[in-house]
């Protein structure tokens, strides 16, 4: 009887086992479906994030990003972590786009919006300081490029004048007085004057843009712009919303570096001799005794008519450059 019961149990087990296995599979499937349904929004986020970015829908992007981040912190399982990694890759690409936008000369609202978005997206580096550094480096690079370009052109014309004229030609002056010609000096000398005027005008344009930029910097240093960054997604105690004293000093020091570079180059330009004009790219300084020949920025053999026409333009622009820079609250110098 015992043997018959055991055999019957074995047969019953063989018959019931598939039913139990099916029921277990159904239960697992049900649990999986419930999990997917519960996390449905999270599973759809990679596609949603891409759509938000393509459609420039930042409000929904930051809303879902913050919710997903909280969900990831509350449910740190493998599936959630895997999807979060994909979301972070999408957001990192978007952050790079925002960083790149800070290098462009955009309107006030554009760069402020980019900075605010970067703070909301929890970047590690302070976007305000990074923007200031990027802009200052760009100004220094642009100044060196501009000065180098026109310095080279001025030198080429100067050498051309020195190689074609042996001595000061007073007939140039006399013929200019007695003629209806549009040129009041030789063509080469006028060309050098125009290059000098153009150089100072370009520097004046650069300084105008620098002053506009520094006004933005001041608005960051005194906290005016940070008041625009009030957001549900930014911690009000974020260190990015307020500068420490040492950070302000560091920013001003960097601004002073640009001004020192520009002013010292101008001083050397107006203090150069005919020989030293070509060495402005070095750190060597030159003294002059006030003799006309020592004023290397003047075209060689220029007559007083052309000097009276072009020198005031140079002086006026140079004075405006120094006066405007002197009014910035960067340094006590």
C-alpha positions in Angstrom: 0.0 0.0 0.0 2.8 2.4 0.9 4.6 1.7 -2.4 1.3 2.3 -4.3 0.8 5.6 -2.4 4.3 6.7 -3.2 3.8 5.9 -6.9 0.6 7.8 -6.9 2.2 10.8 -5.3 5.0 10.7 -7.9 2.5 10.7 -10.7 0.5 13.4 -9.1 3.6 15.6 -8.7 4.5 15.1 -12.3 1.1 16.2 -13.3 0.9 19.2 -10.9 4.5 20.4 -11.5 3.8 22.0 -14.9 0.7 23.7 -13.5 2.7 25.1 -10.6 5.5 26.2 -12.9 2.9 28.0 -15.1 1.4 29.6 -12.1 4.8 30.8 -11.0 5.6 32.2 -14.4 2.3 34.0 -14.5 3.0 35.4 -11.1 6.5 36.6 -12.2 5.0 38.1 -15.4 2.3 39.8 -13.3 5.0 41.3 -11.0 7.1 42.4 -14.0 4.1 44.0 -15.6 3.2 45.8 -12.4 6.8 47.0 -12.1 6.8 48.3 -15.6 3.5 50.0 -15.2 4.6 51.6 -11.9 7.9 52.8 -13.5 6.4 53.5 -16.9 7.2 57.1 -16.9 10.8 56.4 -16.0 11.2 53.8 -18.8 10.0 56.4 -21.3 12.3 59.2 -20.2 15.2 58.6 -22.6 12.9 59.1 -25.5 11.2 62.0 -23.8 14.5 63.7 -22.9 15.6 63.6 -26.6 12.2 65.0 -27.7 12.4 67.8 -25.1 15.9 68.9 -26.3 14.9 68.7 -30.0 11.8 70.8 -29.3 13.6 73.2 -27.0 11.2 72.3 -24.2 13.5 73.0 -21.2 10.7 73.3 -18.6 9.6 69.7 -19.0 13.2 68.5 -19.4 14.3 70.0 -16.0 11.0 68.9 -14.3 11.4 65.2 -15.4 15.2 65.3 -14.8 14.7 66.3 -11.2 11.9 63.7 -10.7 14.0 61.0 -12.3 17.0 61.9 -10.1 14.8 61.6 -7.0 13.4 58.3 -8.1 16.9 56.9 -8.8 17.9 57.9 -5.2 14.8 56.2 -3.7 14.9 53.1 -5.9 18.6 52.2 -6.6 17.9 48.8 -8.4 19.8 47.6 -11.4 17.1 48.5 -14.0 16.6 52.0 -12.7 20.4 52.6 -12.5 20.8 51.4 -16.1 18.2 53.8 -17.4 19.6 56.6 -15.2 23.0 56.1 -16.9 21.4 56.6 -20.3 19.6 59.7 -19.0 22.8 61.2 -17.7 24.5 60.7 -21.1 21.7 62.7 -22.7 21.9 65.4 -20.1 25.7 65.6 -20.3 25.4 66.2 -24.1 22.9 68.9 -23.4 25.2 70.5 -20.8 28.1 70.6 -23.3 25.8 72.5 -25.7 25.1 75.0 -22.9 28.8 75.4 -22.1 29.6 76.0 -25.7 26.9 78.7 -25.8 28.8 80.6 -23.1 31.7 81.1 -25.5 29.6 83.0 -28.0 28.7 86.7 -28.0 25.1 86.3 -27.2 22.6 88.8 -25.8 22.3 89.4 -22.1 19.3 87.1 -21.5 20.9 84.3 -23.5 24.0 83.8 -21.5 22.1 84.4 -18.2 19.6 81.7 -19.2 22.4 79.3 -20.1 24.1 79.9 -16.7 20.9 79.4 -14.8 20.2 76.1 -16.7 23.7 74.8 -15.9 23.2 75.5 -12.2 19.8 73.8 -12.3 21.3 70.8 -14.0 23.8 70.4 -11.1 27.1 71.1 -12.9 30.2 70.7 -10.8 32.0 73.8 -11.9 30.6 77.3 -11.2 29.2 78.4 -14.5 29.5 82.1 -13.6 33.2 81.9 -12.9 33.7 79.7 -16.0 31.9 82.3 -18.2 34.0 85.1 -16.8 37.2 83.1 -17.4 36.2 82.2 -20.9 35.4 85.8 -21.8 38.6 87.2 -20.3 40.7 84.7 -22.2 38.8 85.6 -25.4 39.5 89.3 -24.8 43.2 88.7 -24.2 43.4 86.5 -27.3 41.5 89.0 -29.5 43.7 91.9 -28.3 46.9 90.0 -29.1 45.6 89.0 -32.4 44.4 92.5 -33.3 47.5 94.3 -32.1 49.8 91.7 -33.8 47.9 92.0 -37.1 48.0 95.8 -37.4 51.5 96.0 -35.9 52.7 93.8 -38.7 51.0 96.0 -41.3 52.4 99.2 -39.8 55.9 97.7 -39.8 55.6 96.6 -43.4 54.6 100.2 -44.5 57.3 101.7 -42.3 60.0 99.5 -43.8 58.7 100.4 -47.3 58.9 104.1 -46.5 62.5 103.8 -45.1 63.6 101.7 -48.1 62.2 104.2 -50.7 62.8 107.6 -49.1 66.4 108.7 -48.4 65.6 112.0 -46.5 62.7 114.1 -45.5 61.1 115.5 -48.7 59.9 119.1 -48.1 58.6 119.2 -51.7 55.8 116.8 -50.4 54.7 119.5 -48.0 55.0 122.3 -50.6 53.2 120.4 -53.3 50.4 119.5 -50.9 49.8 123.2 -50.2 49.9 124.2 -53.9 47.8 121.4 -55.2 44.2 120.2 -55.2 45.3 116.6 -54.8 43.3 114.7 -52.2 46.6 113.4 -50.6 48.4 115.8 -48.2 51.4 113.6 -48.0 53.0 110.8 -49.9 50.8 107.8 -50.5 53.0 105.5 -48.4 53.0 107.9 -45.4 49.2 108.3 -45.6 48.9 104.5 -45.7 50.9 104.2 -42.5 48.8 106.9 -40.8 45.6 105.0 -41.8 47.0 101.8 -40.3 47.8 103.5 -37.1 44.3 105.1 -36.9 42.7 101.7 -37.7 44.7 100.0 -35.0 43.6 102.5 -32.3 40.0 102.3 -33.6 40.0 98.5 -33.3 41.4 98.7 -29.8 38.7 101.2 -28.9 36.1 98.9 -30.2 37.6 96.0 -28.2 37.7 98.1 -25.0 34.0 99.2 -25.5 33.0 95.5 -25.6 35.3 94.8 -22.6 33.5 97.5 -20.6 30.1 96.1 -21.5 31.4 92.7 -20.4 32.7 94.1 -17.1 29.4 95.7 -16.3 27.9 92.2 -16.5 30.8 90.9 -14.2 30.0 93.7 -11.6 26.3 92.6 -11.7 27.5 89.1 -10.7 29.9 90.3 -8.1 27.3 92.4 -6.3 24.6 89.6 -6.6 22.2 91.5 -8.9 22.2 88.8 -11.6 22.0 85.9 -9.1 18.6 87.3 -8.0 17.3 86.3 -11.4 18.3 82.7 -10.7 15.5 82.1 -8.2 14.2 78.6 -9.0 12.5 75.6 -7.4 15.4 73.5 -8.8 18.3 75.6 -7.3 19.3 75.4 -3.7 19.0 78.9 -2.2 22.2 78.2 -0.3 24.1 77.2 -3.4 27.7 78.6 -3.4 27.1 79.6 -7.1 24.7 82.3 -6.0 27.2 84.2 -3.9 30.8 85.1 -4.3 33.3 84.8 -1.5 35.7 87.7 -1.0 38.7 85.7 -2.4 36.7 84.9 -5.5 35.9 88.6 -6.1 39.6 89.5 -5.7 40.6 86.7 -8.1 38.1 87.9 -10.7 39.2 91.5 -10.4 42.9 90.4 -10.7 42.1 88.6 -14.0 40.4 91.7 -15.3 43.4 93.8 -14.3 45.6 91.5 -16.3 43.8 92.4 -19.5 44.0 96.1 -18.7 47.7 95.9 -17.9 48.3 94.1 -21.1 46.5 96.7 -23.2 47.8 99.8 -21.5 51.4 98.6 -21.3 51.3 97.8 -25.0 49.9 101.3 -25.8 52.6 102.9 -23.7 55.3 101.0 -25.5 53.8 101.8 -28.9 53.8 105.5 -28.2 57.2 105.4 -26.6 58.9 103.4 -29.4 61.7 104.6 -31.7 61.8 103.9 -35.4 64.1 100.9 -34.5 62.2 99.6 -31.5 58.8 99.7 -33.1 59.4 96.2 -34.5 60.2 94.8 -31.0 56.9 95.5 -29.3 56.2 91.8 -29.0 59.1 91.5 -26.5 59.1 92.6 -22.9 62.0 95.1 -23.4 61.1 98.7 -22.6 62.6 101.7 -24.4 63.4 105.2 -23.4 63.2 108.2 -25.7 64.5 111.8 -25.2 61.6 113.5 -26.9 63.2 113.9 -30.2 60.9 113.6 -33.2 63.0 110.8 -34.6 62.4 108.7 -31.5 58.6 108.7 -32.0 58.5 105.4 -33.8 54.8 105.3 -34.1 54.9 108.3 -36.4 55.4 107.5 -40.1 59.0 108.3 -41.1 59.3 111.7 -42.9 55.6 112.6 -42.3 54.9 116.2 -42.9 53.1 118.5 -40.5 49.9 118.5 -42.6 49.3 114.8 -42.4 50.4 114.8 -38.7 47.8 117.5 -37.9 45.1 115.5 -39.7 45.7 112.1 -38.3 47.4 112.5 -34.9 44.4 114.1 -33.2 42.3 111.1 -34.3 44.8 108.8 -32.7 45.0 110.9 -29.6 41.2 111.2 -29.2 40.7 107.5 -29.5 43.6 106.6 -27.2 42.3 109.1 -24.6 38.9 107.6 -24.6 40.3 104.1 -24.2 42.3 105.1 -21.1 39.5 107.3 -19.6 36.8 104.6 -20.0 39.1 101.9 -18.6 40.0 104.2 -15.7 36.4 104.4 -14.6 36.0 100.7 -14.1 36.1 99.5 -10.5 38.6 96.8 -11.1 41.7 98.2 -9.4 42.7 101.2 -7.3 45.6 101.8 -9.7 
